[in-house]
Amino acid sequence: MVFQVTELTLTAISKQLTALNFNADKIKIITVSAMDEAALNNCTSKENESFYNSYMNVIYRRGERYVLGYRCEDPLLEHAIIKIGDRYFDPTQQANSEFIPYQFAVLTEFKIFDMMKHAKTNKDFPPDIDYLLTKKKHFKNIINSEK
């Protein structure tokens, strides 16, 4: 499977984030890179399960942080990736398609303890965008509370 990557301008990304009730000027846009094959082979990478995969990869120490946000496609796509050091990776996408580095709008990053604590309050599901919106007082730096 080959994914068609749509390059969005920062202005287009900002407009979509604002329409989704986020403070676009507080959200970092990063580039998701390809992992080396040995690291990828150790990762959980079930197709179409980015939240679960990223959660499990952090629990099993294959990633340092669970990163929640949007793949910068048109329209933006809710997604979770992992962070190792200062680089971002998407084992789900890379293992299940021809991988091309892409832009990602980072809403928040969780260390293992915080990720597990939030999952516990989310009925054992990894934190997702809806979860952030239900806990907006804890994420008021990125969520536009005026809407």
N, C-alpha and C positions, 0 to 999 in steps of 0.2 A: 504494500500500500504506500503510495506517495502522497504526502500532504502538500497542498497548495498553500504557500505562505503568502499572505497579503501584507505588504509593507504599509503600515499606517504612519502618518505623520504624527509628531508629538501633539499637534493641535487636535487632530482627529481622536487620538487616544484620550486627551484631556476632556474633550466634549463628551465622549462616551462615558468616561468615569464620572463626570459631573451629572450626567443624566441618570446614572445608577446610584446617585446620592453619596458620592465620595468627594472628598476634598482633593482634587486632582493635583494641586500644587504641593501636596504633602506626600505624594506617592512616587516612589523611585521606579524608574524604568531601567531594567537590566537586560543583558543578553544571556540566554541560556545556551550553554556549550555542550558539546558531545563528551561523554565519559570515555575513558579508555575501556577496551573490551573486557579486560579482566575484572575491573570494578563493576561494569554493567552486568556481567554474568553472575555476580554475587547478589545483585539487587532483586527485590520483588518488583515485577513489571507486568502484572496482569493487564491485558488490553482494556482500555476505557475505564480504568480504576485509579486515576491519579491520586485521589485523596487517600485511599486505602494504601496504595503502594508507597507513597511518600511517608505516610505514618509508620508503616512497618519498616521501611528503610532506616528511619531515624531510631526506632525502638531497637533494631538489631545493629545499630551503630555503623550503618552503611552511608549515613548522612548525618551531619551535625545539627542541622535545623530543618524543620518542616516549614515550607514557605508557601503562603496562601496568596492568591491573586488571580490575575487574568492573563491568558495568552493574548497577545496583541494582534488579533485577527479581526476581521470585520464581519459580524460584530465580535466584541470582546468575548472570550470564552473562559468561564470559571475553571480554575485548574490549581493543582498543588504540585510543587517540585521540591527538590532538596538543595541544601547548600552545604558545601564542603570547603572549608577555608574561606576564601573570598570569591569562590566560583559557584555558579548555579548550574544544576543538571536536571534533566527530565528523563529518568529511566523508563517511564511508561511510554513516552513518545518515541524515544530512541530504540527501544527493543521491539516496537510494533510497527515501525514505518521507516522509510528512508529519512534519516534525520538531517534537518537543516537548522543551524542555529537560528533562534528567533528572539523577538523582544517579549518581555514579560513585565507586567505592572505588579510590583510587590506591595500588597496591602499590609502584611505583617509576617514576621518570622517567629517561630516558637522553638525554644530549646526543648529537650526531651521532657523534662519535668513539667514545664508549662503546657506542652502539647498534651501530655497524658492527663493533667488536671482538667484542661478544657474538654477533652474527650469524655472524661467521667461525668461532667455536668451536661454533656451533649448525648446522653444515653449510649455511651461507648462508641460513638461515631467520631471519626476525626473531625476537627473543626473545619467548617466550610464557610462560604460567603453568608448564607442564611444565618448561621450561628453568630457570626460577627455582628450582623444587623440586630439580632435579638439581644446582644450584649453591648449595644452601642455606647453605653456610658463608659465602658472599659476601653473602647476604641475610638473615642471622640476626636482624637487627633486626625483620623482619616475619614470618619463618617460625618457628613454634613448634617448636623442636628437641626438646622433651620427648616429642613424639608419635612 
